[in-house]
């Protein structure tokens, strides 16, 4: 139970890696915690530019809680990010 509360605290503070680790340590998760774990995993994959894996995580979250719009929102963000990086690669000087 401790890890679930810690994971949620990390999630609220946008510490997605720490939240994901806490969800992993928590063991058996309820539906909402599993949803949050998929969202954290997807965000971490999105930051790593692993768009297909991010989409998979966000899709799993959307399947788990279809009435929660966050999974669909993150799917859209991942699609746009994937499109922009393939069509218009960013160049940093």
PDB file of N, CA, C and O in Angstrom, chain B, residues numbered from 101:
ATOM      1  N   UNK B 101       0.816  -1.192   0.000  1.00  0.00           N
ATOM      2  CA  UNK B 101       0.000   0.000   0.000  1.00  0.00           C
ATOM      3  C   UNK B 101       0.868   1.269   0.000  1.00  0.00           C
ATOM      4  O   UNK B 101       0.517   2.283  -0.603  1.00  0.00           O
ATOM      5  N   UNK B 102       2.001   1.181   0.688  1.00  0.00           N
ATOM      6  CA  UNK B 102       2.913   2.314   0.756  1.00  0.00           C
ATOM      7  C   UNK B 102       3.353   2.745  -0.641  1.00  0.00           C
ATOM      8  O   UNK B 102       3.374   3.934  -0.959  1.00  0.00           O
ATOM      9  N   UNK B 103       3.704   1.766  -1.464  1.00  0.00           N
ATOM     10  CA  UNK B 103       4.208   2.088  -2.803  1.00  0.00           C
ATOM     11  C   UNK B 103       3.128   2.707  -3.689  1.00  0.00           C
ATOM     12  O   UNK B 103       3.441   3.505  -4.573  1.00  0.00           O
ATOM     13  N   UNK B 104       1.877   2.356  -3.467  1.00  0.00           N
ATOM     14  CA  UNK B 104       0.796   2.964  -4.253  1.00  0.00           C
ATOM     15  C   UNK B 104       0.669   4.449  -3.934  1.00  0.00           C
ATOM     16  O   UNK B 104       0.520   5.276  -4.834  1.00  0.00           O
ATOM     17  N   UNK B 105       0.728   4.781  -2.650  1.00  0.00           N
ATOM     18  CA  UNK B 105       0.649   6.189  -2.272  1.00  0.00           C
ATOM     19  C   UNK B 105       1.870   6.962  -2.759  1.00  0.00           C
ATOM     20  O   UNK B 105       1.755   8.091  -3.237  1.00  0.00           O
ATOM     21  N   UNK B 106       3.028   6.346  -2.633  1.00  0.00           N
ATOM     22  CA  UNK B 106       4.252   6.991  -3.103  1.00  0.00           C
ATOM     23  C   UNK B 106       4.212   7.185  -4.617  1.00  0.00           C
ATOM     24  O   UNK B 106       4.614   8.233  -5.122  1.00  0.00           O
ATOM     25  N   UNK B 107       3.729   6.179  -5.336  1.00  0.00           N
ATOM     26  CA  UNK B 107       3.627   6.272  -6.797  1.00  0.00           C
ATOM     27  C   UNK B 107       2.696   7.405  -7.196  1.00  0.00           C
ATOM     28  O   UNK B 107       3.006   8.177  -8.103  1.00  0.00           O
ATOM     29  N   UNK B 108       1.558   7.509  -6.523  1.00  0.00           N
ATOM     30  CA  UNK B 108       0.620   8.577  -6.867  1.00  0.00           C
ATOM     31  C   UNK B 108       1.242   9.946  -6.577  1.00  0.00           C
ATOM     32  O   UNK B 108       1.063  10.883  -7.355  1.00  0.00           O
ATOM     33  N   UNK B 109       1.970  10.065  -5.463  1.00  0.00           N
ATOM     34  CA  UNK B 109       2.642  11.326  -5.154  1.00  0.00           C
ATOM     35  C   UNK B 109       3.657  11.701  -6.218  1.00  0.00           C
ATOM     36  O   UNK B 109       3.756  12.862  -6.617  1.00  0.00           O
ATOM     37  N   UNK B 110       4.410  10.708  -6.675  1.00  0.00           N
ATOM     38  CA  UNK B 110       5.390  10.963  -7.743  1.00  0.00           C
ATOM     39  C   UNK B 110       4.695  11.338  -9.042  1.00  0.00           C
ATOM     40  O   UNK B 110       5.162  12.210  -9.775  1.00  0.00           O
ATOM     41  N   UNK B 111       3.584  10.681  -9.325  1.00  0.00           N
ATOM     42  CA  UNK B 111       2.826  10.968 -10.544  1.00  0.00           C
ATOM     43  C   UNK B 111       2.322  12.405 -10.539  1.00  0.00           C
ATOM     44  O   UNK B 111       2.413  13.101 -11.550  1.00  0.00           O
ATOM     45  N   UNK B 112       1.794  12.847  -9.409  1.00  0.00           N
ATOM     46  CA  UNK B 112       1.289  14.215  -9.295  1.00  0.00           C
ATOM     47  C   UNK B 112       2.412  15.231  -9.480  1.00  0.00           C
ATOM     48  O   UNK B 112       2.196  16.318 -10.016  1.00  0.00           O
ATOM     49  N   UNK B 113       3.603  14.870  -9.036  1.00  0.00           N
ATOM     50  CA  UNK B 113       4.752  15.777  -9.166  1.00  0.00           C
ATOM     51  C   UNK B 113       5.490  15.591 -10.489  1.00  0.00           C
ATOM     52  O   UNK B 113       6.571  16.147 -10.682  1.00  0.00           O
ATOM     53  N   UNK B 114       4.916  14.820 -11.386  1.00  0.00           N
ATOM     54  CA  UNK B 114       5.475  14.565 -12.719  1.00  0.00           C
ATOM     55  C   UNK B 114       6.829  13.875 -12.658  1.00  0.00           C
ATOM     56  O   UNK B 114       7.681  14.098 -13.518  1.00  0.00           O
ATOM     57  N   UNK B 115       7.029  13.050 -11.658  1.00  0.00           N
ATOM     58  CA  UNK B 115       8.228  12.225 -11.544  1.00  0.00           C
ATOM     59  C   UNK B 115       7.858  10.825 -12.042  1.00  0.00           C
ATOM     60  O   UNK B 115       7.681   9.893 -11.258  1.00  0.00           O
ATOM     61  N   UNK B 116       7.749  10.710 -13.355  1.00  0.00           N
ATOM     62  CA  UNK B 116       7.174   9.513 -13.958  1.00  0.00           C
ATOM     63  C   UNK B 116       8.037   8.266 -13.771  1.00  0.00           C
ATOM     64  O   UNK B 116       7.508   7.169 -13.592  1.00  0.00           O
ATOM     65  N   UNK B 117       9.340   8.425 -13.812  1.00  0.00           N
ATOM     66  CA  UNK B 117      10.210   7.258 -13.640  1.00  0.00           C
ATOM     67  C   UNK B 117      10.080   6.701 -12.218  1.00  0.00           C
ATOM     68  O   UNK B 117       9.965   5.490 -12.030  1.00  0.00           O
ATOM     69  N   UNK B 118      10.100   7.583 -11.231  1.00  0.00           N
ATOM     70  CA  UNK B 118       9.946   7.141  -9.841  1.00  0.00           C
ATOM     71  C   UNK B 118       8.569   6.525  -9.621  1.00  0.00           C
ATOM     72  O   UNK B 118       8.443   5.529  -8.910  1.00  0.00           O
ATOM     73  N   UNK B 119       7.539   7.110 -10.225  1.00  0.00           N
ATOM     74  CA  UNK B 119       6.189   6.558 -10.090  1.00  0.00           C
ATOM     75  C   UNK B 119       6.106   5.170 -10.708  1.00  0.00           C
ATOM     76  O   UNK B 119       5.506   4.266 -10.125  1.00  0.00           O
ATOM     77  N   UNK B 120       6.702   4.994 -11.879  1.00  0.00           N
ATOM     78  CA  UNK B 120       6.670   3.693 -12.538  1.00  0.00           C
ATOM     79  C   UNK B 120       7.370   2.640 -11.682  1.00  0.00           C
ATOM     80  O   UNK B 120       6.880   1.517 -11.558  1.00  0.00           O
ATOM     81  N   UNK B 121       8.492   2.986 -11.103  1.00  0.00           N
ATOM     82  CA  UNK B 121       9.226   2.044 -10.242  1.00  0.00           C
ATOM     83  C   UNK B 121       8.380   1.666  -9.027  1.00  0.00           C
ATOM     84  O   UNK B 121       8.345   0.503  -8.627  1.00  0.00           O
ATOM     85  N   UNK B 122       7.705   2.645  -8.448  1.00  0.00           N
ATOM     86  CA  UNK B 122       6.840   2.356  -7.293  1.00  0.00           C
ATOM     87  C   UNK B 122       5.675   1.450  -7.684  1.00  0.00           C
ATOM     88  O   UNK B 122       5.311   0.549  -6.928  1.00  0.00           O
ATOM     89  N   UNK B 123       5.094   1.679  -8.848  1.00  0.00           N
ATOM     90  CA  UNK B 123       4.013   0.797  -9.305  1.00  0.00           C
ATOM     91  C   UNK B 123       4.535  -0.619  -9.511  1.00  0.00           C
ATOM     92  O   UNK B 123       3.832  -1.587  -9.223  1.00  0.00           O
ATOM     93  N   UNK B 124       5.759  -0.746 -10.005  1.00  0.00           N
ATOM     94  CA  UNK B 124       6.358  -2.068 -10.180  1.00  0.00           C
ATOM     95  C   UNK B 124       6.543  -2.757  -8.828  1.00  0.00           C
ATOM     96  O   UNK B 124       6.289  -3.955  -8.702  1.00  0.00           O
ATOM     97  N   UNK B 125       6.978  -2.014  -7.831  1.00  0.00           N
ATOM     98  CA  UNK B 125       7.228  -2.574  -6.508  1.00  0.00           C
ATOM     99  C   UNK B 125       5.934  -2.879  -5.753  1.00  0.00           C
ATOM    100  O   UNK B 125       5.929  -3.707  -4.842  1.00  0.00           O
ATOM    101  N   UNK B 126       4.854  -2.223  -6.122  1.00  0.00           N
ATOM    102  CA  UNK B 126       3.593  -2.370  -5.380  1.00  0.00           C
ATOM    103  C   UNK B 126       2.989  -3.757  -5.522  1.00  0.00           C
ATOM    104  O   UNK B 126       2.206  -4.180  -4.671  1.00  0.00           O
ATOM    105  N   UNK B 127       3.339  -4.463  -6.572  1.00  0.00           N
ATOM    106  CA  UNK B 127       2.767  -5.802  -6.765  1.00  0.00           C
ATOM    107  C   UNK B 127       1.406  -5.740  -7.424  1.00  0.00           C
ATOM    108  O   UNK B 127       1.267  -5.155  -8.499  1.00  0.00           O
ATOM    109  N   UNK B 128       0.403  -6.328  -6.805  1.00  0.00           N
ATOM    110  CA  UNK B 128      -0.950  -6.377  -7.377  1.00  0.00           C
ATOM    111  C   UNK B 128      -1.563  -4.982  -7.377  1.00  0.00           C
ATOM    112  O   UNK B 128      -1.629  -4.316  -6.344  1.00  0.00           O
ATOM    113  N   UNK B 129      -2.007  -4.556  -8.545  1.00  0.00           N
ATOM    114  CA  UNK B 129      -2.559  -3.213  -8.699  1.00  0.00           C
ATOM    115  C   UNK B 129      -4.041  -3.282  -9.033  1.00  0.00           C
ATOM    116  O   UNK B 129      -4.498  -4.209  -9.702  1.00  0.00           O
ATOM    117  N   UNK B 130      -4.781  -2.292  -8.559  1.00  0.00           N
ATOM    118  CA  UNK B 130      -6.176  -2.190  -8.974  1.00  0.00           C
ATOM    119  C   UNK B 130      -6.237  -1.557 -10.367  1.00  0.00           C
ATOM    120  O   UNK B 130      -5.205  -1.243 -10.961  1.00  0.00           O
ATOM    121  N   UNK B 131      -7.442  -1.377 -10.873  1.00  0.00           N
ATOM    122  CA  UNK B 131      -7.625  -0.889 -12.244  1.00  0.00           C
ATOM    123  C   UNK B 131      -7.028   0.506 -12.454  1.00  0.00           C
ATOM    124  O   UNK B 131      -6.349   0.745 -13.452  1.00  0.00           O
ATOM    125  N   UNK B 132      -7.274   1.414 -11.529  1.00  0.00           N
ATOM    126  CA  UNK B 132      -6.790   2.784 -11.679  1.00  0.00           C
ATOM    127  C   UNK B 132      -5.267   2.851 -11.570  1.00  0.00           C
ATOM    128  O   UNK B 132      -4.618   3.586 -12.314  1.00  0.00           O
ATOM    129  N   UNK B 133      -4.708   2.090 -10.649  1.00  0.00           N
ATOM    130  CA  UNK B 133      -3.250   2.076 -10.503  1.00  0.00           C
ATOM    131  C   UNK B 133      -2.594   1.481 -11.752  1.00  0.00           C
ATOM    132  O   UNK B 133      -1.549   1.959 -12.194  1.00  0.00           O
ATOM    133  N   UNK B 134      -3.205   0.444 -12.316  1.00  0.00           N
ATOM    134  CA  UNK B 134      -2.674  -0.145 -13.555  1.00  0.00           C
ATOM    135  C   UNK B 134      -2.750   0.864 -14.692  1.00  0.00           C
ATOM    136  O   UNK B 134      -1.821   0.972 -15.492  1.00  0.00           O
ATOM    137  N   UNK B 135      -3.851   1.603 -14.767  1.00  0.00           N
ATOM    138  CA  UNK B 135      -3.999   2.672 -15.758  1.00  0.00           C
ATOM    139  C   UNK B 135      -2.862   3.690 -15.610  1.00  0.00           C
ATOM    140  O   UNK B 135      -2.209   4.048 -16.590  1.00  0.00           O
ATOM    141  N   UNK B 136      -2.634   4.148 -14.380  1.00  0.00           N
ATOM    142  CA  UNK B 136      -1.574   5.130 -14.125  1.00  0.00           C
ATOM    143  C   UNK B 136      -0.203   4.571 -14.464  1.00  0.00           C
ATOM    144  O   UNK B 136       0.662   5.296 -14.955  1.00  0.00           O
ATOM    145  N   UNK B 137       0.000   3.291 -14.207  1.00  0.00           N
ATOM    146  CA  UNK B 137       1.280   2.658 -14.545  1.00  0.00           C
ATOM    147  C   UNK B 137       1.502   2.677 -16.051  1.00  0.00           C
ATOM    148  O   UNK B 137       2.602   2.981 -16.513  1.00  0.00           O
ATOM    149  N   UNK B 138       0.455   2.352 -16.829  1.00  0.00           N
ATOM    150  CA  UNK B 138       0.574   2.397 -18.290  1.00  0.00           C
ATOM    151  C   UNK B 138       0.858   3.820 -18.778  1.00  0.00           C
ATOM    152  O   UNK B 138       1.649   4.015 -19.700  1.00  0.00           O
ATOM    153  N   UNK B 139       0.214   4.806 -18.162  1.00  0.00           N
ATOM    154  CA  UNK B 139       0.444   6.199 -18.554  1.00  0.00           C
ATOM    155  C   UNK B 139       1.896   6.589 -18.269  1.00  0.00           C
ATOM    156  O   UNK B 139       2.554   7.200 -19.112  1.00  0.00           O
ATOM    157  N   UNK B 140       2.392   6.236 -17.086  1.00  0.00           N
ATOM    158  CA  UNK B 140       3.794   6.532 -16.749  1.00  0.00           C
ATOM    159  C   UNK B 140       4.747   5.864 -17.729  1.00  0.00           C
ATOM    160  O   UNK B 140       5.688   6.486 -18.221  1.00  0.00           O
ATOM    161  N   UNK B 141       4.492   4.594 -18.005  1.00  0.00           N
ATOM    162  CA  UNK B 141       5.342   3.866 -18.939  1.00  0.00           C
ATOM    163  C   UNK B 141       5.332   4.521 -20.316  1.00  0.00           C
ATOM    164  O   UNK B 141       6.376   4.666 -20.950  1.00  0.00           O
ATOM    165  N   UNK B 142       4.146   4.915 -20.772  1.00  0.00           N
ATOM    166  CA  UNK B 142       4.030   5.561 -22.074  1.00  0.00           C
ATOM    167  C   UNK B 142       4.755   6.891 -22.132  1.00  0.00           C
ATOM    168  O   UNK B 142       5.402   7.207 -23.131  1.00  0.00           O
ATOM    169  N   UNK B 143       4.652   7.670 -21.070  1.00  0.00           N
ATOM    170  CA  UNK B 143       5.337   8.963 -21.040  1.00  0.00           C
ATOM    171  C   UNK B 143       6.851   8.767 -21.065  1.00  0.00           C
ATOM    172  O   UNK B 143       7.565   9.503 -21.747  1.00  0.00           O
ATOM    173  N   UNK B 144       7.336   7.781 -20.325  1.00  0.00           N
ATOM    174  CA  UNK B 144       8.773   7.494 -20.347  1.00  0.00           C
ATOM    175  C   UNK B 144       9.226   7.057 -21.737  1.00  0.00           C
ATOM    176  O   UNK B 144      10.296   7.459 -22.195  1.00  0.00           O
ATOM    177  N   UNK B 145       8.423   6.241 -22.408  1.00  0.00           N
ATOM    178  CA  UNK B 145       8.758   5.803 -23.770  1.00  0.00           C
ATOM    179  C   UNK B 145       8.688   6.978 -24.741  1.00  0.00           C
ATOM    180  O   UNK B 145       9.502   7.084 -25.659  1.00  0.00           O
ATOM    181  N   UNK B 146       7.718   7.854 -24.535  1.00  0.00           N
ATOM    182  CA  UNK B 146       7.580   9.036 -25.385  1.00  0.00           C
ATOM    183  C   UNK B 146       8.805   9.942 -25.247  1.00  0.00           C
ATOM    184  O   UNK B 146       9.317  10.453 -26.243  1.00  0.00           O
ATOM    185  N   UNK B 147       9.270  10.136 -24.023  1.00  0.00           N
ATOM    186  CA  UNK B 147      10.461  10.956 -23.801  1.00  0.00           C
ATOM    187  C   UNK B 147      11.704  10.327 -24.429  1.00  0.00           C
ATOM    188  O   UNK B 147      12.623  11.032 -24.846  1.00  0.00           O
ATOM    189  N   UNK B 148      11.723   8.994 -24.492  1.00  0.00           N
ATOM    190  CA  UNK B 148      12.848   8.278 -25.098  1.00  0.00           C
ATOM    191  C   UNK B 148      12.694   8.160 -26.612  1.00  0.00           C
ATOM    192  O   UNK B 148      13.523   7.536 -27.275  1.00  0.00           O
ATOM    193  N   UNK B 149      11.641   8.755 -27.158  1.00  0.00           N
ATOM    194  CA  UNK B 149      11.337   8.726 -28.590  1.00  0.00           C
ATOM    195  C   UNK B 149      11.077   7.316 -29.102  1.00  0.00           C
ATOM    196  O   UNK B 149      11.369   7.005 -30.257  1.00  0.00           O
ATOM    197  N   UNK B 150      10.535   6.476 -28.252  1.00  0.00           N
ATOM    198  CA  UNK B 150      10.115   5.128 -28.620  1.00  0.00           C
ATOM    199  C   UNK B 150       8.597   5.176 -28.817  1.00  0.00           C
ATOM    200  O   UNK B 150       7.827   4.735 -27.964  1.00  0.00           O
ATOM    201  N   UNK B 151       8.194   5.722 -29.960  1.00  0.00           N
ATOM    202  CA  UNK B 151       6.797   6.073 -30.178  1.00  0.00           C
ATOM    203  C   UNK B 151       5.868   4.858 -30.253  1.00  0.00           C
ATOM    204  O   UNK B 151       4.755   4.906 -29.730  1.00  0.00           O
ATOM    205  N   UNK B 152       6.300   3.786 -30.885  1.00  0.00           N
ATOM    206  CA  UNK B 152       5.438   2.607 -30.972  1.00  0.00           C
ATOM    207  C   UNK B 152       5.173   2.002 -29.602  1.00  0.00           C
ATOM    208  O   UNK B 152       4.050   1.590 -29.310  1.00  0.00           O
ATOM    209  N   UNK B 153       6.198   1.946 -28.763  1.00  0.00           N
ATOM    210  CA  UNK B 153       6.013   1.424 -27.413  1.00  0.00           C
ATOM    211  C   UNK B 153       5.137   2.357 -26.581  1.00  0.00           C
ATOM    212  O   UNK B 153       4.324   1.903 -25.776  1.00  0.00           O
ATOM    213  N   UNK B 154       5.306   3.656 -26.781  1.00  0.00           N
ATOM    214  CA  UNK B 154       4.470   4.630 -26.075  1.00  0.00           C
ATOM    215  C   UNK B 154       3.012   4.460 -26.478  1.00  0.00           C
ATOM    216  O   UNK B 154       2.118   4.460 -25.631  1.00  0.00           O
ATOM    217  N   UNK B 155       2.781   4.314 -27.780  1.00  0.00           N
ATOM    218  CA  UNK B 155       1.408   4.110 -28.260  1.00  0.00           C
ATOM    219  C   UNK B 155       0.804   2.833 -27.683  1.00  0.00           C
ATOM    220  O   UNK B 155      -0.380   2.799 -27.348  1.00  0.00           O
ATOM    221  N   UNK B 156       1.614   1.788 -27.568  1.00  0.00           N
ATOM    222  CA  UNK B 156       1.124   0.541 -26.999  1.00  0.00           C
ATOM    223  C   UNK B 156       0.692   0.750 -25.544  1.00  0.00           C
ATOM    224  O   UNK B 156      -0.369   0.278 -25.137  1.00  0.00           O
ATOM    225  N   UNK B 157       1.501   1.448 -24.775  1.00  0.00           N
ATOM    226  CA  UNK B 157       1.172   1.697 -23.370  1.00  0.00           C
ATOM    227  C   UNK B 157      -0.090   2.547 -23.240  1.00  0.00           C
ATOM    228  O   UNK B 157      -0.961   2.255 -22.421  1.00  0.00           O
ATOM    229  N   UNK B 158      -0.182   3.597 -24.050  1.00  0.00           N
ATOM    230  CA  UNK B 158      -1.369   4.454 -23.990  1.00  0.00           C
ATOM    231  C   UNK B 158      -2.617   3.711 -24.467  1.00  0.00           C
ATOM    232  O   UNK B 158      -3.711   3.940 -23.950  1.00  0.00           O
ATOM    233  N   UNK B 159      -2.459   2.835 -25.439  1.00  0.00           N
ATOM    234  CA  UNK B 159      -3.590   2.030 -25.912  1.00  0.00           C
ATOM    235  C   UNK B 159      -4.068   1.077 -24.817  1.00  0.00           C
ATOM    236  O   UNK B 159      -5.270   0.903 -24.613  1.00  0.00           O
ATOM    237  N   UNK B 160      -3.123   0.468 -24.121  1.00  0.00           N
ATOM    238  CA  UNK B 160      -3.492  -0.430 -23.021  1.00  0.00           C
ATOM    239  C   UNK B 160      -4.243   0.341 -21.934  1.00  0.00           C
ATOM    240  O   UNK B 160      -5.209  -0.166 -21.364  1.00  0.00           O
ATOM    241  N   UNK B 161      -3.800   1.556 -21.653  1.00  0.00           N
ATOM    242  CA  UNK B 161      -4.487   2.391 -20.664  1.00  0.00           C
ATOM    243  C   UNK B 161      -5.908   2.709 -21.127  1.00  0.00           C
ATOM    244  O   UNK B 161      -6.847   2.668 -20.332  1.00  0.00           O
ATOM    245  N   UNK B 162      -6.061   3.023 -22.401  1.00  0.00           N
ATOM    246  CA  UNK B 162      -7.388   3.349 -22.940  1.00  0.00           C
ATOM    247  C   UNK B 162      -8.316   2.148 -22.936  1.00  0.00           C
ATOM    248  O   UNK B 162      -9.516   2.290 -22.703  1.00  0.00           O
ATOM    249  N   UNK B 163      -7.774   0.974 -23.191  1.00  0.00           N
ATOM    250  CA  UNK B 163      -8.587  -0.244 -23.150  1.00  0.00           C
ATOM    251  C   UNK B 163      -9.027  -0.526 -21.719  1.00  0.00           C
ATOM    252  O   UNK B 163     -10.160  -0.943 -21.480  1.00  0.00           O
ATOM    253  N   UNK B 164      -8.137  -0.300 -20.785  1.00  0.00           N
ATOM    254  CA  UNK B 164      -8.430  -0.585 -19.387  1.00  0.00           C
ATOM    255  C   UNK B 164      -9.517   0.333 -18.838  1.00  0.00           C
ATOM    256  O   UNK B 164     -10.441  -0.133 -18.171  1.00  0.00           O
ATOM    257  N   UNK B 165      -9.418   1.625 -19.111  1.00  0.00           N
ATOM    258  CA  UNK B 165     -10.419   2.601 -18.664  1.00  0.00           C
ATOM    259  C   UNK B 165     -10.873   3.431 -19.866  1.00  0.00           C
ATOM    260  O   UNK B 165     -10.383   4.541 -20.073  1.00  0.00           O
ATOM    261  N   UNK B 166     -11.804   2.898 -20.657  1.00  0.00           N
ATOM    262  CA  UNK B 166     -12.188   3.595 -21.888  1.00  0.00           C
ATOM    263  C   UNK B 166     -12.889   4.936 -21.663  1.00  0.00           C
ATOM    264  O   UNK B 166     -12.932   5.756 -22.581  1.00  0.00           O
ATOM    265  N   UNK B 167     -13.433   5.180 -20.487  1.00  0.00           N
ATOM    266  CA  UNK B 167     -14.107   6.457 -20.222  1.00  0.00           C
ATOM    267  C   UNK B 167     -13.143   7.543 -19.755  1.00  0.00           C
ATOM    268  O   UNK B 167     -13.526   8.708 -19.652  1.00  0.00           O
ATOM    269  N   UNK B 168     -11.900   7.171 -19.472  1.00  0.00           N
ATOM    270  CA  UNK B 168     -10.898   8.155 -19.090  1.00  0.00           C
ATOM    271  C   UNK B 168     -10.232   8.664 -20.359  1.00  0.00           C
ATOM    272  O   UNK B 168      -9.644   7.887 -21.111  1.00  0.00           O
ATOM    273  N   UNK B 169     -10.322   9.935 -20.590  1.00  0.00           N
ATOM    274  CA  UNK B 169      -9.847  10.528 -21.849  1.00  0.00           C
ATOM    275  C   UNK B 169      -8.332  10.714 -21.901  1.00  0.00           C
ATOM    276  O   UNK B 169      -7.787  10.956 -22.978  1.00  0.00           O
ATOM    277  N   UNK B 170      -7.641  10.608 -20.768  1.00  0.00           N
ATOM    278  CA  UNK B 170      -6.192  10.841 -20.768  1.00  0.00           C
ATOM    279  C   UNK B 170      -5.440   9.852 -21.649  1.00  0.00           C
ATOM    280  O   UNK B 170      -4.473  10.231 -22.310  1.00  0.00           O
ATOM    281  N   UNK B 171      -5.863   8.604 -21.668  1.00  0.00           N
ATOM    282  CA  UNK B 171      -5.205   7.619 -22.524  1.00  0.00           C
ATOM    283  C   UNK B 171      -5.289   8.010 -23.992  1.00  0.00           C
ATOM    284  O   UNK B 171      -4.315   7.878 -24.733  1.00  0.00           O
ATOM    285  N   UNK B 172      -6.453   8.492 -24.407  1.00  0.00           N
ATOM    286  CA  UNK B 172      -6.640   8.921 -25.801  1.00  0.00           C
ATOM    287  C   UNK B 172      -5.849  10.195 -26.099  1.00  0.00           C
ATOM    288  O   UNK B 172      -5.302  10.356 -27.190  1.00  0.00           O
ATOM    289  N   UNK B 173      -5.795  11.090 -25.123  1.00  0.00           N
ATOM    290  CA  UNK B 173      -5.028  12.328 -25.295  1.00  0.00           C
ATOM    291  C   UNK B 173      -3.553  12.016 -25.513  1.00  0.00           C
ATOM    292  O   UNK B 173      -2.925  12.561 -26.421  1.00  0.00           O
ATOM    293  N   UNK B 174      -3.007  11.146 -24.687  1.00  0.00           N
ATOM    294  CA  UNK B 174      -1.600  10.791 -24.840  1.00  0.00           C
ATOM    295  C   UNK B 174      -1.336  10.016 -26.128  1.00  0.00           C
ATOM    296  O   UNK B 174      -0.258  10.136 -26.711  1.00  0.00           O
ATOM    297  N   UNK B 175      -2.304   9.225 -26.575  1.00  0.00           N
ATOM    298  CA  UNK B 175      -2.150   8.548 -27.873  1.00  0.00           C
ATOM    299  C   UNK B 175      -2.013   9.582 -28.982  1.00  0.00           C
ATOM    300  O   UNK B 175      -1.164   9.449 -29.863  1.00  0.00           O
ATOM    301  N   UNK B 176      -2.848  10.608 -28.937  1.00  0.00           N
ATOM    302  CA  UNK B 176      -2.791  11.659 -29.956  1.00  0.00           C
ATOM    303  C   UNK B 176      -1.450  12.384 -29.907  1.00  0.00           C
ATOM    304  O   UNK B 176      -0.858  12.671 -30.947  1.00  0.00           O
ATOM    305  N   UNK B 177      -0.976  12.677 -28.707  1.00  0.00           N
ATOM    306  CA  UNK B 177       0.322  13.346 -28.561  1.00  0.00           C
ATOM    307  C   UNK B 177       1.433  12.479 -29.143  1.00  0.00           C
ATOM    308  O   UNK B 177       2.322  12.986 -29.827  1.00  0.00           O
ATOM    309  N   UNK B 178       1.389  11.177 -28.876  1.00  0.00           N
ATOM    310  CA  UNK B 178       2.413  10.267 -29.398  1.00  0.00           C
ATOM    311  C   UNK B 178       2.364  10.198 -30.919  1.00  0.00           C
ATOM    312  O   UNK B 178       3.406  10.165 -31.573  1.00  0.00           O
ATOM    313  N   UNK B 179       1.151  10.175 -31.489  1.00  0.00           N
ATOM    314  CA  UNK B 179       1.021  10.161 -32.952  1.00  0.00           C
ATOM    315  C   UNK B 179       1.613  11.427 -33.560  1.00  0.00           C
ATOM    316  O   UNK B 179       2.356  11.355 -34.539  1.00  0.00           O
ATOM    317  N   UNK B 180       1.293  12.572 -32.993  1.00  0.00           N
ATOM    318  CA  UNK B 180       1.801  13.844 -33.522  1.00  0.00           C
ATOM    319  C   UNK B 180       3.321  13.908 -33.376  1.00  0.00           C
ATOM    320  O   UNK B 180       4.020  14.307 -34.307  1.00  0.00           O
ATOM    321  N   UNK B 181       3.831  13.516 -32.210  1.00  0.00           N
ATOM    322  CA  UNK B 181       5.282  13.542 -31.998  1.00  0.00           C
ATOM    323  C   UNK B 181       5.987  12.621 -32.979  1.00  0.00           C
ATOM    324  O   UNK B 181       7.035  12.973 -33.521  1.00  0.00           O
ATOM    325  N   UNK B 182       5.425  11.456 -33.208  1.00  0.00           N
ATOM    326  CA  UNK B 182       6.016  10.510 -34.158  1.00  0.00           C
ATOM    327  C   UNK B 182       6.019  11.095 -35.566  1.00  0.00           C
ATOM    328  O   UNK B 182       7.020  11.004 -36.277  1.00  0.00           O
ATOM    329  N   UNK B 183       4.908  11.690 -35.965  1.00  0.00           N
ATOM    330  CA  UNK B 183       4.804  12.281 -37.295  1.00  0.00           C
ATOM    331  C   UNK B 183       5.801  13.428 -37.461  1.00  0.00           C
ATOM    332  O   UNK B 183       6.496  13.514 -38.473  1.00  0.00           O
ATOM    333  N   UNK B 184       5.863  14.301 -36.466  1.00  0.00           N
ATOM    334  CA  UNK B 184       6.740  15.465 -36.583  1.00  0.00           C
ATOM    335  C   UNK B 184       8.207  15.082 -36.626  1.00  0.00           C
ATOM    336  O   UNK B 184       8.989  15.712 -37.338  1.00  0.00           O
ATOM    337  N   UNK B 185       8.590  14.067 -35.881  1.00  0.00           N
ATOM    338  CA  UNK B 185      10.007  13.696 -35.890  1.00  0.00           C
ATOM    339  C   UNK B 185      10.397  12.941 -37.142  1.00  0.00           C
ATOM    340  O   UNK B 185      11.568  12.952 -37.523  1.00  0.00           O
ATOM    341  N   UNK B 186       9.443  12.281 -37.797  1.00  0.00           N
ATOM    342  CA  UNK B 186       9.785  11.579 -39.033  1.00  0.00           C
ATOM    343  C   UNK B 186       9.697  12.501 -40.248  1.00  0.00           C
ATOM    344  O   UNK B 186      10.504  12.388 -41.171  1.00  0.00           O
ATOM    345  N   UNK B 187       8.736  13.397 -40.253  1.00  0.00           N
ATOM    346  CA  UNK B 187       8.570  14.297 -41.395  1.00  0.00           C
ATOM    347  C   UNK B 187       9.429  15.550 -41.281  1.00  0.00           C
ATOM    348  O   UNK B 187       9.946  16.054 -42.278  1.00  0.00           O
ATOM    349  N   UNK B 188       9.575  16.043 -40.062  1.00  0.00           N
ATOM    350  CA  UNK B 188      10.324  17.274 -39.833  1.00  0.00           C
ATOM    351  C   UNK B 188      11.309  17.050 -38.679  1.00  0.00           C
ATOM    352  O   UNK B 188      11.078  17.527 -37.568  1.00  0.00           O
ATOM    353  N   UNK B 189      12.392  16.334 -38.935  1.00  0.00           N
ATOM    354  CA  UNK B 189      13.337  16.073 -37.839  1.00  0.00           C
ATOM    355  C   UNK B 189      13.915  17.375 -37.279  1.00  0.00           C
ATOM    356  O   UNK B 189      14.258  18.298 -38.016  1.00  0.00           O
ATOM    357  N   UNK B 190      14.006  17.410 -35.972  1.00  0.00           N
ATOM    358  CA  UNK B 190      14.531  18.604 -35.309  1.00  0.00           C
ATOM    359  C   UNK B 190      16.046  18.617 -35.409  1.00  0.00           C
ATOM    360  O   UNK B 190      16.699  17.589 -35.222  1.00  0.00           O
ATOM    361  N   UNK B 191      16.591  19.760 -35.698  1.00  0.00           N
ATOM    362  CA  UNK B 191      18.031  19.920 -35.770  1.00  0.00           C
ATOM    363  C   UNK B 191      18.425  20.939 -34.719  1.00  0.00           C
ATOM    364  O   UNK B 191      17.900  22.052 -34.695  1.00  0.00           O
ATOM    365  N   UNK B 192      19.350  20.558 -33.852  1.00  0.00           N
ATOM    366  CA  UNK B 192      19.824  21.460 -32.818  1.00  0.00           C
ATOM    367  C   UNK B 192      21.261  21.850 -33.137  1.00  0.00           C
ATOM    368  O   UNK B 192      22.080  21.003 -33.496  1.00  0.00           O
ATOM    369  N   UNK B 193      21.549  23.101 -33.007  1.00  0.00           N
ATOM    370  CA  UNK B 193      22.890  23.600 -33.292  1.00  0.00           C
ATOM    371  C   UNK B 193      23.624  23.870 -32.004  1.00  0.00           C
ATOM    372  O   UNK B 193      24.777  24.299 -32.029  1.00  0.00           O
TER     373      UNK B 193
END
